[in-house]
Amino acid sequence: MNFLFTWRYFKAKKSTNAINIISWVSVSAITVGTAALIVVLSVFNGLEQLVQSLYSAFYTDIKVSAARGKFISVSEKNLDQLKQLKGISGYSFTIEDKALLQFNNNQQIVVLKGVDSNYQHISGISRNISRGKFELGTADHPDAVLGAGVESGLNLVSDRSIVPMTVYLFRNGPAISAESGVQNLSPADPKSAVRSEQLAAAGTFRIQQDFDNKYVITNMPFMQRMLGLDSNQYSAIEIACPDPATTDVVKNNLQRIFGPEYKAQTRYEQNQTLFNVMRMEKWVIYAVLSLILIVAAFNMVGALTMLVLEKKKDIQVLKAMGADNRYIQRIFLNEGLLLGLLGGAGGVLLALLACWAQVRFKLVPLQGNFLIDYYPVKIIPGDFLLVGGTILIVAVLASWLPSRKAARQGFELKS
């Protein structure tokens, strides 16, 4: 019954046009705020999904590496336990270290990553080859797949270059002379700690700038020879899981197998800082855009206060007919909720239209070296609940004071 009064008060012609104007300004502000919140949250969801898809092409589901230091040693017992572990579809041993690449007069610092033959089956790099082939060569005749940024920095074309690159790497242990078989590391000759080899470019991958400008992929035996590592020494074991839901369980089992000297990390944990920053930015933007709803709340307070003053006689009549203070307060609370509902519904429709237009027509371009050239959008039902809850809180708080004032109006009988 009290909602009927609410609807009639909203539709009724007011004696002062300012009440109508302020009410519709409130509705418009809520509409704009709601649409902005949903669109921005959807864009952040799309960007997070895009980043996850890009990073999943390079990072595997789980990575086991040294808790301290650069390299790990894998025993036969650990290897047997790894092979028998349920919930994994494959694994690859990898070795990576910083290196200097030189091609003609161009030089670039890169991360040189040596991988075994299983790597292309558990990683998405082989599916993102933009030029040439995913060929890594052998320990004595190594080939490499370069990130697109590295290729550009060295000013070469991977599938057309017949001149090899030169790679420089610091040895991991004492330098051993190939001729004499004795230590050849001299403090007076720093060059003895650096080893150089020829490296042929076989292809180019393109994923995302963070990887394209940094990584070069080659074969693992070559890296072990260059760094002077034993055959059971690696930088990490990278593991693929067929079911994402079991990743945490598999990670815990791996940690139990390898012990505290090793650390097992999921893809999210490997990039935890990045994802935490993205989520923090999302909530900061959400808080900033919520200020639009707060502005709408002030307008709503003004409109409802003026409505209470205009309906003073109606309140007197309702009290004369037996309405208590709670009944009167609910009428004007519902008035505020109605304004919020109209603005929220309009904002949802506007947001859905904007998201559809972005996906359909790619209205806002995305700057940078990405797989897509427009801002991605992903609509999550939870965002609608979050924004709806925010509107509800704002509407209740904005209408509480005017409705309280209406309920406390005195009842006077005139003769």
TAQUI-V494114 format. One record per pair of residues at least 12 apart in sequence whose ideal C-beta (glycine too) atoms are under 8 Angstrom apart, sorted by the first residue. I is the first residue (numbers start at 1). J is the second residue. If there is no record, write none. Layout:
((I;J) (I;J))
This chain:
((2;327) (2;330) (2;331) (2;334) (3;334) (5;318) (5;331) (6;331) (6;332) (6;334) (6;335) (6;338) (7;338) (9;307) (9;311) (9;331) (9;335) (10;23) (10;335) (10;338) (10;339) (14;307) (14;310) (15;310) (16;306) (16;310) (18;306) (19;303) (19;306) (19;307) (19;310) (22;299) (22;302) (22;303) (22;306) (23;300) (23;303) (23;339) (25;296) (25;299) (26;296) (26;299) (26;300) (26;303) (26;339) (26;343) (27;339) (27;342) (27;343) (27;346) (28;343) (29;292) (29;293) (29;295) (29;296) (29;299) (29;343) (30;293) (30;296) (30;339) (30;340) (30;342) (30;343) (30;344) (30;346) (30;347) (30;391) (30;394) (31;343) (31;344) (31;346) (31;347) (31;350) (32;292) (32;347) (32;350) (33;289) (33;290) (33;292) (33;293) (33;296) (33;343) (33;347) (34;293) (34;343) (34;344) (34;346) (34;347) (34;348) (34;350) (34;351) (34;387) (34;391) (35;346) (35;347) (35;348) (35;350) (35;351) (35;354) (36;289) (36;292) (37;286) (37;289) (37;290) (37;347) (37;351) (37;383) (37;387) (37;390) (38;347) (38;348) (38;351) (38;352) (38;355) (38;379) (38;383) (38;384) (38;387) (39;351) (39;354) (39;355) (39;377) (40;285) (40;286) (40;289) (41;282) (41;286) (41;380) (41;383) (41;386) (41;387) (42;351) (42;355) (42;377) (42;378) (42;379) (42;380) (42;383) (43;375) (43;376) (43;377) (44;278) (44;281) (44;282) (44;285) (45;377) (45;378) (45;379) (45;380) (45;383) (46;375) (46;376) (46;377) (46;378) (47;278) (47;375) (47;376) (48;275) (48;278) (48;279) (48;282) (48;378) (49;376) (49;378) (50;370) (50;371) (50;372) (50;376) (51;274) (51;275) (51;278) (53;371) (54;207) (54;208) (54;370) (54;371) (55;208) (55;267) (55;271) (56;124) (56;267) (57;123) (57;124) (57;125) (57;127) (57;128) (57;207) (58;123) (58;124) (58;125) (58;207) (58;208) (58;211) (58;215) (59;267) (59;270) (59;271) (60;92) (60;122) (60;123) (60;238) (60;239) (60;240) (60;267) (61;239) (61;240) (61;241) (61;244) (61;247) (61;250) (61;266) (61;267) (62;88) (62;238) (62;239) (62;241) (62;247) (62;250) (62;251) (62;254) (62;264) (62;265) (62;266) (62;267) (63;236) (63;237) (63;238) (63;239) (63;264) (63;265) (63;270) (64;236) (64;237) (64;238) (64;239) (64;254) (64;258) (64;262) (64;263) (64;264) (64;265) (65;235) (65;236) (65;237) (65;262) (65;263) (65;265) (66;235) (66;261) (66;262) (66;263) (67;260) (67;261) (67;262) (67;263) (68;261) (70;97) (70;172) (70;235) (71;95) (71;172) (71;229) (71;233) (71;234) (71;235) (72;233) (72;234) (72;235) (72;236) (72;237) (72;262) (73;230) (73;232) (73;233) (74;93) (74;232) (74;234) (74;237) (75;232) (78;257) (78;258) (81;257) (82;237) (82;254) (82;257) (85;250) (85;253) (85;254) (85;257) (87;241) (87;242) (87;243) (87;246) (87;249) (87;250) (87;253) (88;239) (88;240) (88;241) (88;242) (88;250) (89;122) (89;240) (89;241) (89;242) (90;118) (90;121) (90;122) (90;239) (90;240) (91;118) (91;122) (91;237) (91;238) (91;239) (91;240) (92;115) (92;116) (92;118) (92;119) (92;121) (92;122) (92;123) (92;237) (92;238) (92;239) (93;115) (93;116) (93;220) (93;234) (93;236) (93;237) (93;238) (94;113) (94;114) (94;115) (94;116) (94;119) (94;220) (94;234) (94;235) (94;236) (94;237) (94;238) (95;113) (95;114) (95;220) (95;223) (95;224) (95;227) (95;229) (95;233) (95;234) (95;235) (96;111) (96;112) (96;113) (96;114) (96;223) (96;235) (96;236) (97;111) (97;112) (97;169) (97;170) (97;172) (97;223) (97;227) (97;235) (98;110) (98;111) (98;112) (99;111) (99;112) (99;167) (99;168) (99;169) (99;216) (100;167) (100;168) (100;169) (101;150) (101;154) (101;165) (101;166) (101;167) (101;168) (101;199) (101;216) (102;165) (102;166) (102;167) (102;168) (103;154) (103;155) (103;156) (103;161) (103;163) (103;165) (103;166) (104;155) (104;163) (106;153) (106;154) (106;155) (106;156) (107;154) (108;150) (108;153) (108;154) (110;147) (110;150) (110;214) (110;215) (110;216) (111;214) (111;215) (111;216) (112;144) (112;167) (112;169) (112;216) (112;218) (112;223) (113;215) (113;216) (113;217) (113;218) (113;223) (114;217) (114;218) (114;219) (114;220) (114;221) (114;222) (114;223) (114;224) (115;136) (115;217) (115;218) (115;219) (115;220) (116;219) (116;220) (119;217) (119;238) (120;134) (121;240) (122;238) (122;239) (122;240) (123;238) (124;207) (125;145) (125;205) (125;207) (125;217) (128;205) (128;206) (128;207) (129;145) (129;203) (129;204) (129;205) (130;148) (130;204) (130;205) (130;206) (131;151) (131;157) (131;158) (131;159) (131;203) (131;204) (132;145) (132;158) (132;159) (132;201) (132;202) (132;203) (132;204) (133;159) (133;202) (133;203) (134;202) (134;203) (134;205) (135;202) (135;203) (136;202) (136;217) (136;218) (136;219) (137;200) (137;202) (137;218) (137;219) (137;222) (138;219) (138;221) (138;222) (139;219) (139;221) (139;222) (139;224) (139;225) (141;200) (142;197) (142;198) (142;199) (142;200) (142;218) (142;219) (142;222) (143;199) (143;200) (143;201) (143;202) (143;218) (143;219) (144;165) (144;199) (144;200) (144;201) (144;202) (144;216) (144;217) (144;218) (145;158) (145;202) (145;203) (145;204) (145;205) (145;216) (145;217) (145;218) (146;158) (146;201) (146;203) (146;204) (146;205) (146;216) (146;217) (147;204) (147;205) (147;206) (147;207) (147;211) (147;212) (147;213) (147;214) (147;215) (147;216) (148;204) (148;205) (148;206) (148;212) (148;369) (149;209) (149;212) (149;213) (149;214) (149;369) (150;212) (150;213) (150;214) (150;215) (150;216) (151;201) (151;204) (153;213) (156;201) (158;201) (158;202) (158;203) (158;204) (159;201) (159;202) (159;203) (159;204) (161;200) (161;201) (164;198) (164;199) (164;200) (164;201) (165;198) (165;199) (165;200) (165;201) (166;196) (166;197) (166;198) (166;199) (167;196) (167;197) (167;198) (167;199) (167;226) (168;194) (168;195) (168;196) (169;194) (169;195) (169;196) (169;197) (169;226) (169;227) (170;193) (170;194) (170;195) (171;185) (171;193) (171;194) (171;195) (171;226) (171;227) (171;228) (172;227) (172;228) (172;229) (173;228) (174;228) (175;192) (175;193) (175;195) (175;228) (176;228) (195;226) (197;222) (197;226) (199;218) (205;217) (206;369) (207;371) (208;369) (208;370) (208;371) (209;368) (209;369) (212;369) (220;234) (239;254) (247;266) (247;267) (248;266) (251;264) (251;265) (251;266) (252;264) (290;390) (293;390) (293;391) (293;394) (294;394) (296;343) (296;394) (296;398) (297;394) (297;395) (297;397) (297;398) (298;398) (300;336) (300;339) (300;340) (300;395) (300;398) (300;399) (301;398) (301;399) (301;401) (301;402) (303;339) (304;332) (304;335) (304;336) (304;398) (304;399) (304;402) (304;403) (305;401) (305;402) (305;405) (307;332) (307;335) (307;402) (308;332) (308;402) (308;403) (308;405) (308;406) (308;409) (311;406) (312;409) (315;328) (315;406) (315;409) (316;409) (316;411) (316;412) (319;409) (319;411) (320;411) (320;413) (325;407) (325;408) (326;407) (328;403) (328;406) (328;407) (328;409) (329;403) (329;404) (329;406) (329;407) (330;403) (331;403) (331;406) (332;399) (332;402) (332;403) (332;406) (332;407) (333;396) (333;399) (333;400) (333;403) (335;399) (335;403) (336;395) (336;396) (336;398) (336;399) (336;400) (336;402) (336;403) (337;392) (337;395) (337;396) (337;399) (339;395) (340;391) (340;392) (340;394) (340;395) (341;395) (343;391) (344;387) (344;388) (344;391) (347;387) (348;384) (352;379) (355;377) (355;379) (358;374) (358;375) (358;377) (359;377) (362;374))
